[in-house]
Amino acid sequence: QSDFMERHCLEAFERMGKRGKTDASVDEILGRAEKRDQPSIRILGKMAAEEASETLVEYVSEDSNPQLQKVVCKALGEVGAVEAVQPLANQLDPDGDTDDLVRPHAARALGLIGDTRAVDPLVDALAADDSDDVRAAAGWALRQIGTREALEAVAEHADEHSFVVSTEGEKAARALDEAAPTP
């Protein structure tokens, strides 16, 4: 009945993450998330509540609220929502309406999900985006996906002028070296 206790309970759910996931807790927090409540969306991500994926995917293209989009991207990545791959990949388009602060979060979410359908859009973002933050996030995401194709695409950027992008390229090159068969 008090705002203090409500806030305390929500903080406890966030700290508990997957351990706090019950049907009742997910239903309650999902109800709040349907009202675009960002702390609730964050909690659903920490809980890895797959039940929330459908609702959260609807908010990916919420162009009028970049802060909401960032929270949703992260939550979808933590949930591992494969149905979010295409909507998240659509957010990588630098010519689209997506805020520059949202695109790196969309890339990282794709890396957390780990679906190989994201490789091509991430490679495109890594190669052509004007933002080093987006390019570095795309490189990180490709390393998380970890296919040979993804790692090779990132490794090509090991000599990049941008430190954050070249660091991802160097890490990918090391991963390829470690995966190579020893003669």
C-alpha positions as CSV (number, residue, x, y, z in Angstrom):
1,Q,0.0,0.0,0.0
2,S,3.0,2.4,0.3
3,D,5.2,3.7,-2.4
4,F,8.3,2.8,-0.3
5,M,7.3,-0.9,0.0
6,E,6.3,-1.1,-3.6
7,R,9.7,0.3,-4.7
8,H,11.5,-2.0,-2.2
9,C,9.7,-5.1,-3.6
10,L,10.6,-4.1,-7.2
11,E,14.2,-3.6,-6.2
12,A,14.2,-7.0,-4.6
13,F,12.8,-8.6,-7.7
14,E,15.5,-7.0,-9.8
15,R,18.2,-8.2,-7.4
16,M,16.8,-11.7,-7.4
17,G,16.7,-11.9,-11.2
18,K,15.8,-15.4,-12.3
19,R,15.4,-16.7,-8.7
20,G,12.5,-14.2,-8.2
21,K,10.7,-15.5,-11.3
22,T,7.3,-17.0,-10.5
23,D,4.1,-17.0,-12.6
24,A,2.6,-14.5,-10.1
25,S,5.7,-12.2,-10.1
26,V,6.0,-12.2,-13.9
27,D,2.2,-11.4,-14.3
28,E,2.4,-8.5,-11.9
29,I,5.6,-7.0,-13.4
30,L,4.4,-7.6,-17.0
31,G,1.2,-5.7,-16.1
32,R,3.4,-2.7,-15.1
33,A,5.6,-3.2,-18.2
34,E,2.6,-3.0,-20.4
35,K,2.3,0.6,-19.2
36,R,5.8,1.2,-20.4
37,D,7.3,1.2,-16.9
38,Q,11.0,1.1,-17.4
39,P,12.0,-0.4,-14.1
40,S,9.5,-3.2,-14.7
41,I,10.9,-3.9,-18.1
42,R,14.4,-4.0,-16.7
43,I,13.2,-6.5,-14.1
44,L,11.7,-8.7,-16.8
45,G,15.0,-8.8,-18.5
46,K,16.8,-9.8,-15.2
47,M,14.3,-12.5,-14.7
48,A,14.8,-13.7,-18.3
49,A,11.0,-13.8,-18.6
50,E,10.3,-15.2,-22.0
51,E,6.6,-14.6,-21.4
52,A,7.3,-10.9,-21.8
53,S,9.0,-11.1,-25.2
54,E,5.9,-10.4,-27.2
55,T,5.0,-7.3,-25.2
56,L,8.6,-6.0,-25.2
57,V,9.1,-6.5,-29.0
58,E,6.2,-4.0,-29.5
59,Y,8.3,-1.3,-27.8
60,V,11.5,-1.8,-29.9
61,S,10.4,0.8,-32.5
62,E,9.0,3.3,-30.0
63,D,11.0,6.1,-31.7
64,S,9.5,8.8,-29.5
65,N,11.1,7.4,-26.4
66,P,14.8,6.5,-26.8
67,Q,15.2,5.8,-23.1
68,L,12.4,3.2,-23.2
69,Q,14.0,1.7,-26.4
70,K,17.4,1.3,-24.6
71,V,15.8,-0.5,-21.6
72,V,13.7,-2.7,-24.0
73,C,16.7,-3.7,-26.1
74,K,18.7,-4.7,-23.0
75,A,15.8,-6.7,-21.6
76,L,15.2,-8.5,-24.9
77,G,18.8,-9.4,-25.0
78,E,18.8,-10.8,-21.5
79,V,15.6,-12.7,-22.2
80,G,17.2,-14.1,-25.4
81,A,14.1,-13.3,-27.4
82,V,14.8,-14.8,-30.9
83,E,11.5,-13.2,-32.1
84,A,13.2,-9.8,-31.5
85,V,16.0,-10.4,-34.0
86,Q,14.5,-8.7,-37.0
87,P,12.9,-5.7,-35.1
88,L,16.3,-5.1,-33.3
89,A,18.2,-5.5,-36.6
90,N,15.9,-2.9,-38.1
91,Q,17.0,-0.5,-35.5
92,L,20.6,-0.7,-36.8
93,D,19.8,1.3,-40.0
94,P,21.6,4.6,-39.7
95,D,19.2,6.1,-42.2
96,G,16.1,5.1,-40.2
97,D,14.4,7.0,-37.4
98,T,16.3,5.3,-34.6
99,D,18.1,7.5,-32.1
100,D,21.9,7.2,-32.3
101,L,21.9,6.3,-28.6
102,V,19.6,3.3,-29.2
103,R,21.5,1.6,-32.1
104,P,24.4,0.4,-29.9
105,H,21.9,-1.1,-27.5
106,A,20.1,-2.9,-30.3
107,A,23.4,-4.3,-31.5
108,R,24.4,-5.6,-28.0
109,A,20.9,-7.1,-27.6
110,L,21.5,-9.0,-30.9
111,G,24.8,-10.3,-29.5
112,L,23.1,-11.4,-26.3
113,I,20.4,-13.3,-28.2
114,G,23.2,-14.9,-30.3
115,D,21.0,-15.8,-33.3
116,T,23.0,-16.1,-36.6
117,R,20.3,-14.2,-38.5
118,A,21.8,-11.1,-37.0
119,V,25.2,-11.6,-38.5
120,D,24.5,-9.8,-41.8
121,P,22.9,-6.7,-40.3
122,L,25.7,-6.5,-37.7
123,V,28.4,-6.8,-40.3
124,D,26.8,-4.0,-42.3
125,A,26.7,-1.8,-39.2
126,L,30.3,-2.6,-38.4
127,A,31.4,-1.8,-41.9
128,A,29.4,1.3,-42.6
129,D,27.9,3.1,-39.6
130,D,29.2,6.6,-38.9
131,S,29.1,6.0,-35.1
132,D,32.1,4.3,-33.5
133,D,29.8,3.3,-30.6
134,V,27.5,1.5,-32.9
135,R,30.4,-0.1,-34.8
136,A,32.1,-1.3,-31.5
137,A,28.8,-2.7,-30.3
138,A,28.3,-4.5,-33.6
139,G,31.8,-5.9,-33.3
140,W,31.1,-7.1,-29.7
141,A,27.8,-8.6,-30.8
142,L,29.4,-10.5,-33.6
143,R,32.0,-11.9,-31.2
144,Q,29.2,-13.1,-29.0
145,I,27.5,-14.9,-31.9
146,G,31.0,-16.4,-32.5
147,T,30.6,-18.1,-35.9
148,R,33.7,-18.1,-38.0
149,E,32.0,-15.7,-40.5
150,A,31.1,-13.3,-37.6
151,L,34.6,-13.4,-36.1
152,E,36.3,-13.0,-39.5
153,A,34.2,-9.9,-40.2
154,V,35.2,-8.3,-36.9
155,A,38.9,-9.3,-37.2
156,E,39.1,-7.3,-40.4
157,H,38.8,-4.2,-38.3
158,A,41.7,-5.0,-36.0
159,D,43.7,-2.1,-37.5
160,E,40.8,0.4,-37.3
161,H,41.5,4.0,-36.4
162,S,38.9,3.8,-33.6
163,F,40.3,2.3,-30.5
164,V,37.0,0.7,-29.4
165,V,36.4,-0.9,-32.8
166,S,40.0,-2.1,-33.2
167,T,39.9,-3.7,-29.7
168,E,36.9,-5.8,-30.8
169,G,38.8,-6.7,-34.0
170,E,41.8,-7.7,-32.0
171,K,39.7,-9.9,-29.7
172,A,38.1,-11.6,-32.7
173,A,41.4,-12.2,-34.3
174,R,42.7,-13.9,-31.1
175,A,39.5,-16.0,-31.0
176,L,40.1,-17.1,-34.6
177,D,43.8,-18.0,-33.8
178,E,42.7,-20.0,-30.7
179,A,40.1,-21.8,-32.7
180,A,42.5,-22.7,-35.6
181,P,43.7,-26.3,-35.6
182,T,47.2,-26.8,-34.5
183,P,49.4,-28.5,-37.1
